[in-house]
């Protein structure tokens, strides 16, 4: 016998629970039994039977919230893909139901063998893939790392190492590494990087200890600015790699008229301080930055993984 609850009921219960109402009140307002409300309150997502019984006519319960085409697929989106693909819907039909491009649907289904798509497994794989920071392949694969270190010791350039690796191991897909990945492992100082074994100026034939600037804009000469000595290109390697806390980035977000936002972000923890200004002259901005820095809690500069963002204040 089909279940009498659908995705609309699930969303309604979760909305009511988010307001702080009791299980009894939520059950009375939504028409869902108290036992079901209690189970859904402790569930991380809709029940398995719900996504398995979703139909093509009304994917997701018929009242899916509007989503941006750039928004990443979520668990409910993957449930819709599963249900509609099972009923024989085309990629274009599924995309219209989700509000995304059909190539997004094609890539999602293409990751699994025909008829083997499971939204639960796909969601877990997507969450695992989105984790940051990712370990570099040159750090996690001892065989690959050994080849790169040996090549640098032989005075091969990173491009030569990448090309020779593909030539010597044509049938081994694991023995592939771009020259850019080698450069990053050399120049970015962080845990497990090649800097632990090789000095950059000795590892590279050019003898450079830092990268050439990639900008094609002509260099301005004879004009000193207030950022002299504080350029992003001169920040230490540990700040570039986000390996240690205590390094901050500031920005001025300009709005209409004279309104603007001043932001400070700690690179390691992504802790955010944000203030609003109605004037953006240098003295006002500098004074506000001094005030914001002095108000930063001490624990922010300690090694923590996640911190809440403060709401902007007037």
C-alpha positions, 0 to 999 in steps of 0.5 A: 500500500502506498504511503500517504505522505509525500515530499510536501509533507516532509518539507512542511514538517521540517519548516514547522520544526525549524520554528521551534514548535513541539512535535505535538504542535507540528503534527496538529498543524501538518496532519502528519502523525506524531510518531512520523514527525518525531522520526523526521525530526531526527532524520538527515533527509527524506525517508528512503521509501519517499524518494523511491515512490516519487513519480514523474508527474509531480517530482518532489511532491509538486511544489519544489522551491525555485532554484538557481541554474547555478545551484549545486544538485542536492539530495532531493534533486538527485531523488527527482533524477532517479524517479524520472529516469526510472520512468523513462523521462529524457534528460531535457524533461528532468532538467525542466523539472529541476530548473537546471541544464540537461547536461547537468542531468546527463553528467549526474546519470553518466557517473553510474552504470545504466539502471544503477543510479542511487541518489543516496550514494550519489549524494555521499559521493558529491559531499566527499568530492566537495570537501576542502582542502583536498590532499595533493596526489603528489602527497598521497601517492608515494610512487608518484611522489618518488618519480617527481622527486627523482626527476627534479633531482635529475634537473628535469623541468616539471613539464619534462617530468609530466611528459616523461611520466605519460611516456613511460607509463602509457597504460597506468592512469595513476601515473599522471601529473600535470606540470602545474601540480608539480609547481604548486607542490614546490611553491606552496608551503604546506603539509606534505609539499615537496618543500620538505624534501627539496629547496625550490631554488635547487629543484628548478633549473631556473633557480627561481624561488617564486613564480613569475607574475601571470598578469600581462598588464604592463608594470607601473613604474615611478608610482608608489602606492599605499600597498607597497610591501603589502601586495598579495604576491608577497604574502607568505606561503603559509597564508597562500596555502591556508595551512595556519590561522592568523592571516586575514584578507580585507575587501571593500564592497562598493554599492550604489551611491556611497554605501559600501561594506568592509569585510575581513576574512581569516583565510584558514577558518573563513571567519568573517567580520563585516561592517557597513559604511555610508562613506568610503574615504580612506580615513573612514575605512582605515578607522573602521578596519582598526576598530574591527581588528581590535574587536576580533576574538582571540580564539579566531587566530587559534587552530579551529576548523569552523567558526560562525560568521557575524552578521553585518552591522550598521 
